[in-house]
């Protein structure tokens, strides 16, 4: 795995997240916040979980292990969530721009939310975050369908096709 592979994963993740957030923006506020009994409540809770995970992993890669995730109540509407996500994306991009090829295999030491120490190579953790976000975006798409909202595809192959056209 090299730096270019990590860049591909980050670019895909940003593209897919933005597609799902745009689809969620079509929901009325009460449906955006509605607890639907999913693993993280509903659309807001699940999107917040994705955002929080992307943020906490970025912080861990930078050497900081935050003791808690973001609280979904911080995001009263999709606009607030989208704006916070843009900040995380900019910080991740800035961090990535300084990343050297040798850093891709470097071991990252971090603490879980419970304080337990772990370590793994950066490339494995980036794969984890990308996969985690994909998994939960799929849940959001299902929730959107259940709410009768516009659905959206986020397959990586669709992203590849879109980039090829550009």
Secondary structure as the mmCIF struct_conf table of DSSP 4:
data_model
#
loop_
_struct_conf.conf_type_id
_struct_conf.id
_struct_conf.beg_label_comp_id
_struct_conf.beg_label_asym_id
_struct_conf.beg_label_seq_id
_struct_conf.end_label_comp_id
_struct_conf.end_label_asym_id
_struct_conf.end_label_seq_id
HELX_RH_AL_P HELX_RH_AL_P1 UNK A 3 UNK A 24
TURN_TY1_P TURN_TY1_P1 UNK A 25 UNK A 26
BEND BEND1 UNK A 27 UNK A 27
HELX_RH_AL_P HELX_RH_AL_P2 UNK A 29 UNK A 33
BEND BEND2 UNK A 37 UNK A 37
STRN STRN1 UNK A 38 UNK A 38
TURN_TY1_P TURN_TY1_P2 UNK A 39 UNK A 40
STRN STRN2 UNK A 41 UNK A 41
BEND BEND3 UNK A 42 UNK A 42
HELX_RH_AL_P HELX_RH_AL_P3 UNK A 43 UNK A 61
TURN_TY1_P TURN_TY1_P3 UNK A 62 UNK A 63
BEND BEND4 UNK A 67 UNK A 68
HELX_RH_3T_P HELX_RH_3T_P1 UNK A 72 UNK A 74
BEND BEND5 UNK A 76 UNK A 77
HELX_RH_AL_P HELX_RH_AL_P4 UNK A 78 UNK A 97
TURN_TY1_P TURN_TY1_P4 UNK A 98 UNK A 98
HELX_RH_3T_P HELX_RH_3T_P2 UNK A 101 UNK A 105
HELX_LH_PP_P HELX_LH_PP_P1 UNK A 106 UNK A 106
STRN STRN3 UNK A 107 UNK A 111
TURN_TY1_P TURN_TY1_P5 UNK A 113 UNK A 114
STRN STRN4 UNK A 117 UNK A 121
HELX_RH_AL_P HELX_RH_AL_P5 UNK A 122 UNK A 146
TURN_TY1_P TURN_TY1_P6 UNK A 147 UNK A 148
HELX_LH_PP_P HELX_LH_PP_P2 UNK A 149 UNK A 151
HELX_RH_AL_P HELX_RH_AL_P6 UNK A 156 UNK A 165
#
